[in-house]
Amino acid sequence: MKNILKLSPSEAKAYFLKEESYCNFDLPKYFEFQKLLDKVATKIDGHNLSDYYKSVTDSTTGSTRASYPSDFENVNYKFFNNKDGRFAWRPFQLIHPALYVSLVNNITERDNWNFIVTRIKEFRRNKRIKCYSLPLITDGDISNKAASITNWWESIEQKSLELAMEYEYVLHTDISDCYGSIYTHSIAWSLHTKVTAKQRRNDRSLIGNVIDKHLQDMAYGQTNGIPQGSVLMDFISE
């Protein structure tokens, strides 16, 4: 079992393009995504997704421009899952396969992946803050999801018992509607610093801006919230 930060760019790409990474919530077994992901990955390999955009002509001005995914609503497919049997509803999304594969391709480009991993390691230098929710990859018989649950039990639950010998109180906090409240621009801020991201907000050489644009393409151009329901988005949220 190893942390996702230990993967090479090619290993990370292969991992994200697995169907269990594309959709990590429970669906009936007859839902299979691997063939679709493989076909899309083959189709756009070596290309930018924008190479496949169509052009539209403004009926008023006669000008022509590209038609972007962000021009359309419901690009992703949404599910609503009830968390507690009462009023806690959680939205999950199946990301449009072309946008998903394109985002994976960009994130796992060698320079981009190495930059992201280095940046996350900088965040982890604070010894008082421990992050146990980054995706895990197993080589054995258990699934990655099972490994994550086991890691959570060992690192959080067991550690809590150990610390109970030293401390009298524990405080539990949570971010309300975490995925739905993430501001997409803040991803570029965290990767490149807020100052740099604002100065170069249209610079597509910054992977933070590329991630931001893909997220907007999935959400009708909106900048509030990211899709929930894939390992890739779990990684971005971290």
DAQUIMO-V714335 format. One record per run of one state. SS is the DSSP state (h for helix, s for strand, l for the rest). FROM is the first residue (numbers start at 1). TO is the last residue. Records with the same first field share a line. If there is no record, write none. Layout:
SS->FROM-TO / FROM-TO
This chain:
l->1-1 / 7-8 / 17-18 / 23-33 / 45-48 / 53-54 / 58-63 / 67-68 / 72-76 / 83-88 / 95-96 / 108-109 / 124-135 / 138-143 / 164-177 / 182-182 / 184-184 / 193-193 / 200-206 / 218-223 / 225-230 / 238-238
s->2-3 / 55-57 / 64-66 / 77-82 / 89-94 / 136-137 / 183-183 / 224-224
h->4-6 / 9-16 / 19-22 / 34-44 / 49-52 / 69-71 / 97-107 / 110-123 / 144-163 / 178-181 / 185-192 / 194-199 / 207-217 / 231-237
